[in-house]
Amino acid sequence: MEKFMMIFHGGLDVNSSPEQMQENMGKWMAWVDKLMKDNRYASGEALMPGGKLVSGNSTVTEGPYTEGKEIVGGFFVVNAKDYDDAISLCADYPDYQHGGKVQVRQAVKFDM
């Protein structure tokens, strides 16, 4: 198995009602549970809104993004055979219905 990172962009608006947030969280937990039962989930975290963008000579700006659809809300590291397999794991991504997207990237394997 290879390691792939799923980077979550956009999704449910932070100004959603508590009921919407709770319902969406239930869908996320069900998805994580499914990935864990299949031994696909390696790690992951949600990310706090905001952040800092550091470039060059320690230039720090707020952001890095201002548009909600571009905000990175979190990531998973999953185990998959190849890109097609990793992409198939995104089928249950809970935030598609809220305009969210998943960026899938393969990790580089280093021989040690």
N, C-alpha and C positions, 0 to 999 in steps of 0.2 A: 504494500500500500504506500501511496505517496501522501504528502501533506499539502493541503490547499488552504488558503485563507479566503474566507468569505467576508467581504467588507460591505457593511450595510449603509446605503445612502437613502436619505429621505425617510418616508414612512409617516406614521401617525404624528399629527401635530401636537406639540407640547401643551397647547392650549385646549386640548380635547377635554371633554367632561370626565370626571372620575370614573363614571360607569364605562365609558368607552375605553379608558386606559386599563381598567380592570379586565374587561373582556379581551382586549388585545394581549395583555400580559398572560392570560390563560392560554391563548393560542401559541404564544412564544414558548411557554413552559411545556406544552404538549409537543411542540416541534423538537425542543431540546431533549425531552424524554425519549422521543422516538430515535433521534440520532444516537443517544447514549446507549439505548437498548441494542442498537445495531453495531455498537463499537465504532461509530464513525466520529463522534464528538471528541476532540482532543482537549480543547480549551476555548475560552471566549469571555468577553466582557462587554457590557454596555458602557458607553462613554458619556460623560457629563456634557451638557451643551456648552458651546463656546470653546475656548482654548487659545493657544498662541501659535503663531507661525514664525519660525525662526529661520532667517536666511543670512548667508554670508557672515559679515562681521558682527555677529550677535545682534542683528537688527530684529527686534521683536515687535510684531503687530498683533492686534486682536484678530480673531477670525480662526481659521483660514477661509471660511466661506460665509456668505451672508444669506444666500438663498436656501430655504428649507430643503429643497429637493437635492441639494448638494451636500448637506450636512452628513458627516459620517457619524452614525449613531452607535456603532459597535462593530464587533468582529467575532468570528469563530475561526478556529483552526480545526479542520476535519480530515479524516483519513478517507482516501478514495483511490481507485485503481488508475484513473486517468481523468482528463478534463470532462469527458462525457459523463463519467460517473459522478464527479463533483458537481457538475451542473444539475444532474438529476436530483441531487440532495436538496437543491433549492426549490423544488416543486412545491413544498409546503411553507415557503417563506410567508410569514403572517402579514407583512406590510405591503404586499403587492396591491391589495385592495385600497391602500392609502397612497398609492403612487411611488412606493419604495422600490428600490433596485438593489441588486446584489452584484458586486464586482467579485469575480473568482480569479484567484492568482495562485499558481503553483509555487511552492517553496523549493529553493535550490537545495539539492542534496550534496553535502560535502563528504568526501571520503576521509576518514580520520585514521 
